[in-house]
Amino acid sequence: MLEVDDADAVTKAALRRIADDSGMPADERTQAENAVTEDTAEALAYLVDPFDLVSEVPGVDLAQASWSSEPIDYDPDSPEWDLDEDDGGEDDDEEVGVG
């Protein structure tokens, strides 16, 4: 989970990145500017490259990545948001053995 506390800053950073991309065709630039202006998740996705996030992790080869987002009412004091609590059943987690 990620909390965006300044959507305007994220949007402005994405717009700067688009403006700095001299190799981007004009029609693609317009489409990218519209997307990041209309949706903070699109702006964030434009700024964060999933491949860069895991490229230094040994044994990981990211074949495909996608983003999804939805606005939620986050209350850190609510017991529903206990991050230490397991959400799923036993079959949800892959066990890794060390040997």
C-alpha positions as CSV (number, residue, x, y, z in Angstrom):
1,M,0.0,0.0,0.0
2,L,1.2,3.5,-0.8
3,E,-0.2,6.7,0.4
4,V,0.1,9.8,-1.8
5,D,-0.1,12.9,0.4
6,D,0.6,15.4,-2.3
7,A,-1.0,14.4,-5.6
8,D,-0.1,17.7,-7.2
9,A,3.6,17.1,-6.5
10,V,3.4,13.7,-8.1
11,T,1.6,15.0,-11.1
12,K,4.1,17.9,-11.6
13,A,7.0,15.5,-11.3
14,A,5.5,13.3,-14.0
15,L,4.9,16.2,-16.2
16,R,8.5,17.3,-15.8
17,R,9.7,13.8,-16.7
18,I,7.5,13.9,-19.8
19,A,8.8,17.4,-20.8
20,D,12.4,16.2,-20.3
21,D,11.9,13.2,-22.6
22,S,13.2,14.7,-25.9
23,G,12.7,11.5,-27.8
24,M,9.0,11.3,-27.2
25,P,6.8,11.9,-30.2
26,A,4.4,14.9,-29.9
27,D,1.2,12.8,-30.0
28,E,2.5,10.4,-27.4
29,R,3.6,13.4,-25.2
30,T,0.1,14.8,-25.4
31,Q,-1.4,11.5,-24.4
32,A,1.0,11.0,-21.5
33,E,0.4,14.5,-20.2
34,N,-3.4,14.0,-20.3
35,A,-3.1,10.7,-18.5
36,V,-0.9,11.9,-15.7
37,T,-2.9,15.0,-15.2
38,E,-6.2,13.1,-15.0
39,D,-5.0,10.3,-12.7
40,T,-2.5,10.4,-9.9
41,A,-1.9,6.6,-10.3
42,E,-0.9,7.2,-13.9
43,A,1.5,9.9,-12.8
44,L,3.0,7.6,-10.2
45,A,3.3,4.8,-12.8
46,Y,5.1,7.1,-15.1
47,L,7.6,8.0,-12.4
48,V,8.3,4.5,-10.9
49,D,9.7,1.8,-13.1
50,P,8.9,-1.7,-11.7
51,F,11.9,-3.1,-13.5
52,D,14.2,-0.7,-11.7
53,L,12.7,-1.7,-8.3
54,V,13.8,-5.3,-8.6
55,S,16.7,-5.2,-11.1
56,E,19.3,-5.5,-8.3
57,V,17.5,-8.3,-6.5
58,P,19.4,-11.6,-7.0
59,G,17.4,-14.4,-8.5
60,V,14.6,-12.1,-9.8
61,D,13.8,-11.6,-13.4
62,L,10.7,-9.5,-13.8
63,A,8.9,-10.6,-17.0
64,Q,5.8,-8.4,-16.8
65,A,4.4,-5.7,-14.4
66,S,1.2,-3.8,-14.1
67,W,-0.3,-1.2,-11.8
68,S,-3.7,-0.9,-10.3
69,S,-5.0,1.6,-7.8
70,E,-8.1,2.7,-6.0
71,P,-8.9,5.5,-3.6
72,I,-9.5,4.3,-0.1
73,D,-10.2,5.8,3.3
74,Y,-7.1,4.8,5.3
75,D,-7.3,5.0,9.1
76,P,-4.0,3.9,10.7
77,D,-5.7,3.5,14.0
78,S,-8.4,1.1,12.7
79,P,-7.8,-2.6,13.5
80,E,-8.8,-3.3,9.9
81,W,-5.5,-1.8,8.9
82,D,-3.2,-4.0,11.1
83,L,-0.3,-4.6,8.7
84,D,1.1,-7.4,10.9
85,E,-2.1,-9.4,10.4
86,D,-2.1,-12.2,7.8
87,D,-4.8,-11.4,5.2
88,G,-5.0,-14.8,3.5
89,G,-5.1,-18.5,4.2
90,E,-2.3,-20.9,4.3
91,D,-2.3,-21.4,0.6
92,D,-1.8,-17.7,-0.2
93,D,1.8,-17.5,0.9
94,E,4.7,-19.4,-0.8
95,E,7.0,-20.9,1.7
96,V,10.7,-20.6,1.1
97,G,13.0,-23.1,2.6
98,V,16.6,-22.6,3.5
99,G,18.9,-25.5,3.2
